[in-house]
């Protein structure tokens, strides 16, 4: 009798926007090189460019990663409104995990979620959609014991203005700092290729963010840490959040929308 082999590790990148993958390129490359089954789930489409342009750029990202179209899911939610669909995003994460476990034959008590990891933008108040997918990941983890999740910072308000890929966490939930993954030349080449694939975002968004990261000494760094048990009923840090400065969203509205979408105040 032969022992059935376990499937390769499933690595799901839960992203708010097409271009968030630029800031986890090192982890993406290691997942691909390690033989894992890489999946991307993009929650929204639109924003600085029409939704159809963002979707087309997502297809170019898959080409850069040499992944088939079946490796990605586009939910196509409106930009800045992911928080109104947190429950649906979490359910889609669960569906993709089930699909990855040999056709969705997962049973209660099955520990195969220990062979899966979800990467997600950090809860840091930089963009309401980033915080929304972070909450969705937390809900998925709460529903599936053994599932691992990792958050990676993008941008947020810092003591001296905008800060990018800050390894010190914004949220007071956990004082644990991020572990910084050094980026090799190959990692940087992938990061730049992914940035170019998101052509509509390159000049107005990605170029200045990457320049700020480099200026701060994080041009070859990719911070990340295990997803803490954030208290999503509280803002990620005191004072005005970055997204409160450039969007109509305020934290009280974000929290209320999360509760209406079926998400608890705190998983």
C-alpha positions as CSV (number, residue, x, y, z in Angstrom):
1,X,0.0,0.0,0.0
2,X,1.4,3.4,-1.0
3,X,1.2,6.4,1.3
4,X,-0.5,9.3,-0.4
5,X,1.7,12.3,-0.8
6,X,0.7,15.6,0.6
7,X,0.2,18.4,-1.9
8,X,2.8,21.2,-2.2
9,X,2.5,24.1,0.2
10,X,-0.2,26.5,-0.8
11,X,0.9,30.1,-0.6
12,X,-2.0,32.6,-1.1
13,X,-1.3,36.3,-1.6
14,X,-4.4,38.2,-0.5
15,X,-3.9,41.7,-2.0
16,X,-6.1,44.7,-1.8
17,X,-5.0,46.2,-5.2
18,X,-3.1,45.3,-8.3
19,X,0.4,46.5,-7.4
20,X,0.4,45.5,-3.8
21,X,2.5,42.5,-4.9
22,X,5.4,44.8,-5.6
23,X,5.9,45.1,-1.8
24,X,6.1,41.3,-1.2
25,X,8.1,40.4,-4.3
26,X,10.8,38.7,-2.3
27,X,8.3,36.4,-0.6
28,X,6.6,35.8,-3.9
29,X,9.9,34.8,-5.5
30,X,10.7,32.4,-2.7
31,X,7.3,30.8,-2.9
32,X,7.7,30.3,-6.6
33,X,11.3,29.0,-6.3
34,X,10.3,26.7,-3.4
35,X,7.8,24.8,-5.5
36,X,4.8,26.0,-3.6
37,X,1.4,26.4,-5.3
38,X,1.1,30.2,-5.5
39,X,-2.3,31.9,-5.8
40,X,-3.2,35.6,-5.9
41,X,-6.4,37.1,-4.8
42,X,-7.0,40.7,-5.7
43,X,-9.9,42.3,-3.9
44,X,-10.5,45.5,-5.8
45,X,-10.0,47.1,-9.2
46,X,-10.0,50.8,-10.1
47,X,-8.8,53.8,-8.2
48,X,-6.1,55.8,-10.1
49,X,-7.0,54.0,-13.3
50,X,-10.2,52.4,-14.6
51,X,-11.0,48.9,-13.4
52,X,-10.4,47.4,-16.8
53,X,-6.9,48.8,-16.8
54,X,-6.1,47.4,-13.4
55,X,-7.5,44.0,-14.4
56,X,-5.3,44.0,-17.5
57,X,-2.3,44.9,-15.4
58,X,-3.1,41.9,-13.2
59,X,-2.9,39.7,-16.2
60,X,0.6,41.2,-17.0
61,X,1.7,40.4,-13.4
62,X,0.8,36.8,-14.0
63,X,2.9,36.8,-17.1
64,X,5.8,38.2,-15.1
65,X,5.4,35.5,-12.5
66,X,4.9,32.8,-15.2
67,X,1.6,31.8,-13.6
68,X,-1.5,30.7,-15.5
69,X,-4.7,32.8,-15.3
70,X,-6.2,30.1,-13.1
71,X,-3.7,31.0,-10.4
72,X,-5.4,34.3,-9.7
73,X,-8.9,35.5,-8.7
74,X,-10.1,39.1,-9.2
75,X,-13.1,40.0,-7.1
76,X,-13.3,43.4,-8.8
77,X,-14.7,45.3,-5.8
78,X,-14.7,49.1,-6.0
79,X,-11.5,50.8,-4.8
80,X,-11.7,52.0,-1.2
81,X,-14.8,49.8,-0.5
82,X,-13.2,46.4,0.3
83,X,-14.2,46.9,4.0
84,X,-17.9,46.7,2.9
85,X,-17.2,43.1,1.7
86,X,-14.8,41.7,4.3
87,X,-17.0,38.7,5.0
88,X,-17.1,37.8,1.3
89,X,-13.4,38.2,0.9
90,X,-12.8,35.9,3.9
91,X,-15.1,33.3,2.4
92,X,-13.2,33.5,-0.9
93,X,-10.0,32.9,0.9
94,X,-11.6,29.8,2.4
95,X,-12.9,28.6,-0.9
96,X,-9.4,28.9,-2.5
97,X,-7.9,27.0,0.4
98,X,-10.5,24.3,0.1
99,X,-9.9,24.1,-3.7
100,X,-6.2,23.8,-3.1
101,X,-6.7,20.9,-0.8
102,X,-7.2,18.2,-3.4
103,X,-10.4,19.4,-4.9
104,X,-11.8,20.8,-1.7
105,X,-12.1,17.6,0.3
106,X,-11.1,19.2,3.6
107,X,-13.0,17.9,6.6
108,X,-13.4,19.3,10.1
109,X,-10.3,18.6,12.1
110,X,-8.2,18.2,9.0
111,X,-4.8,19.8,9.7
112,X,-3.8,20.5,6.1
113,X,-4.2,24.2,6.6
114,X,-0.9,23.9,8.3
115,X,0.6,23.5,4.8
116,X,-0.9,26.8,3.7
117,X,0.1,30.4,4.4
118,X,-1.7,33.6,3.5
119,X,0.3,36.8,2.9
120,X,-1.6,40.1,3.4
121,X,-0.9,43.8,3.7
122,X,-0.5,45.0,7.3
123,X,-3.1,46.7,9.5
124,X,-1.5,50.1,9.6
125,X,-4.0,52.8,8.5
126,X,-2.3,53.5,5.2
127,X,-5.3,52.6,2.9
128,X,-8.8,51.4,4.0
129,X,-8.6,48.5,1.6
130,X,-5.3,47.3,3.0
131,X,-6.8,47.2,6.5
132,X,-9.9,45.5,5.1
133,X,-8.0,42.5,3.6
134,X,-6.0,42.2,6.8
135,X,-9.2,41.8,8.7
136,X,-10.4,39.3,6.1
137,X,-7.3,37.3,6.6
138,X,-7.8,37.3,10.4
139,X,-11.3,36.0,9.9
140,X,-10.0,33.2,7.7
141,X,-7.4,32.3,10.3
142,X,-10.1,32.3,13.1
143,X,-12.2,29.9,11.0
144,X,-9.4,27.5,10.1
145,X,-7.1,26.5,13.0
146,X,-3.6,25.8,11.8
147,X,-3.8,28.3,9.0
148,X,-0.7,30.6,9.0
149,X,-0.9,34.3,8.0
150,X,1.9,36.8,7.5
151,X,1.4,40.6,7.2
152,X,3.8,42.9,5.3
153,X,3.8,46.7,5.7
154,X,3.2,49.0,2.7
155,X,2.8,52.6,3.8
156,X,1.3,54.6,6.6
157,X,1.6,57.9,8.4
158,X,4.8,58.1,10.4
159,X,6.1,60.7,12.9
160,X,7.7,62.7,10.1
161,X,5.2,62.1,7.3
162,X,4.7,59.2,5.0
163,X,6.7,56.1,5.9
164,X,7.1,53.0,3.6
165,X,7.7,49.4,4.6
166,X,8.3,50.4,8.2
167,X,9.5,47.4,10.2
168,X,8.2,48.8,13.5
169,X,4.5,47.9,13.6
170,X,1.8,50.6,13.6
171,X,-0.7,48.7,15.6
172,X,-0.3,48.5,19.3
173,X,-1.8,45.0,19.4
174,X,1.6,43.4,19.3
175,X,5.0,45.0,19.9
176,X,6.7,42.3,17.8
177,X,8.9,43.9,15.1
178,X,8.9,42.6,11.6
179,X,11.6,40.2,10.4
180,X,13.3,41.9,7.5
181,X,13.9,39.8,4.4
182,X,17.0,41.1,2.5
183,X,16.3,41.4,-1.2
184,X,18.8,39.9,-3.6
185,X,19.4,41.2,-7.1
186,X,16.9,38.7,-8.4
187,X,14.3,39.9,-5.9
188,X,14.9,43.5,-7.0
189,X,14.6,42.5,-10.6
190,X,11.2,40.9,-9.9
191,X,10.1,43.9,-7.9
192,X,10.9,46.2,-10.8
193,X,9.2,44.0,-13.3
194,X,6.1,43.8,-11.2
195,X,6.1,47.6,-10.8
196,X,6.4,48.1,-14.6
197,X,3.6,45.6,-15.2
198,X,1.4,48.0,-13.1
199,X,2.0,50.8,-15.6
200,X,-0.9,53.0,-14.6
201,X,0.4,53.1,-11.0
202,X,4.1,53.4,-11.7
203,X,4.5,57.2,-11.9
204,X,1.8,58.5,-9.5
205,X,2.2,55.8,-6.8
206,X,4.9,53.1,-7.1
207,X,7.8,55.3,-8.1
208,X,7.5,57.7,-5.1
209,X,6.8,54.9,-2.7
210,X,9.8,52.9,-3.8
211,X,12.0,56.1,-3.7
212,X,10.9,56.8,-0.1
213,X,11.7,53.2,0.9
214,X,15.1,53.5,-0.7
215,X,15.8,56.9,0.9
216,X,14.9,55.4,4.3
217,X,17.4,52.5,3.8
218,X,14.8,50.0,2.9
219,X,15.4,49.7,-0.8
220,X,16.7,46.1,-0.3
221,X,14.4,45.1,2.6
222,X,11.0,43.5,2.8
223,X,9.6,43.4,6.4
224,X,7.0,40.9,7.4
225,X,5.7,39.2,10.6
226,X,3.1,36.6,11.6
227,X,-0.3,38.2,11.7
228,X,-1.0,39.3,15.2
229,X,-4.4,39.2,16.9
230,X,-5.2,42.8,16.0
231,X,-8.1,44.6,17.8
232,X,-9.9,45.9,14.7
233,X,-12.4,47.8,16.9
234,X,-9.5,50.2,17.5
235,X,-7.4,52.2,15.0
236,X,-4.0,50.9,14.3
237,X,-2.3,53.9,15.9
238,X,-3.2,57.1,17.7
239,X,-3.8,60.3,15.8
240,X,-5.0,60.8,12.2
241,X,-4.6,57.7,10.0
242,X,-3.0,58.3,6.6
243,X,-6.1,57.3,4.7
244,X,-8.1,59.9,6.7
245,X,-5.9,62.6,5.1
246,X,-6.6,61.6,1.4
247,X,-9.9,59.7,1.3
248,X,-13.4,60.4,2.7
249,X,-13.0,57.4,5.1
250,X,-12.7,57.9,8.8
251,X,-11.9,55.0,11.2
252,X,-15.3,55.1,12.8
253,X,-16.9,54.7,9.4
254,X,-14.5,51.9,8.5
255,X,-15.3,50.0,11.7
256,X,-19.0,50.4,11.2
257,X,-18.7,49.1,7.6
258,X,-16.7,46.1,8.7
259,X,-19.4,45.2,11.2
260,X,-22.2,45.6,8.7
261,X,-20.3,43.3,6.2
262,X,-20.5,40.4,8.6
263,X,-17.1,40.9,10.4
264,X,-16.9,40.9,14.1
265,X,-15.2,43.8,15.8
266,X,-12.3,41.5,16.6
267,X,-11.9,37.9,15.3
